[in-house]
Amino acid sequence: RAAEWQLDQPAWSGRLRITAKGSTAFIKLEDKTSGELFAQAPVEQFPGIAVEGVTDSSRYFVIRIEDGNGRRAFIGVGFVDRGDAFDFNVALQDHFKWVRQQSELARQAQDLEQGPKLDLGFKEGQTIKLSIANMKKKEGGTGGTRPRPAGPGGLSLLPPPPGGKSGSGERPAPLSTPAQLPGTPITDSLLSWPQPTAAPAADVWGDFAKASG
């Protein structure tokens, strides 16, 4: 209990830092001016015996300090500000959370290395067979439909007009004289079929006159 300590007359005051080396965290008590180390407590597990909170306050803890020669001692430390005590707890929790994550990753990597390895290589004389029965249908692009033949110049032929019979050789009725655009002569190339041409008027009776003569 922190109430049993002489809180109004602390034996030492200074700054506290937490450092880490590998999986071990170190609570270091240092002089707030010179930075000289007063004591340190190595923490290998949290929560654990190296750091314990008191029962009557969230700002005071008991830590186990060591001098590096095997000598240990338990001392009480406390923070004036409650926020500093909270940061002290969070720093230790974050460190050992990281230690557990690293240990889990190492264990998973070891399990993968020790697990059975699959041999995906071909054995001598081993063959495989591929079925490509659907290649023709895929090449067409539209299943079973056939591509429409292209007309001159790479253009597709248009379907016959409504009412017309395809393939019978019949031509549709002649159209009326097409309207002539300004500056555009009407030639046979603008029509879809050749127009009948009338014989010259001067030669209408030529052959008949020769035959009667």
Order of alpha helices (4+ residues) and beta strands (2+ residues): beta-beta-beta-beta-beta-beta-alpha-alpha-alpha
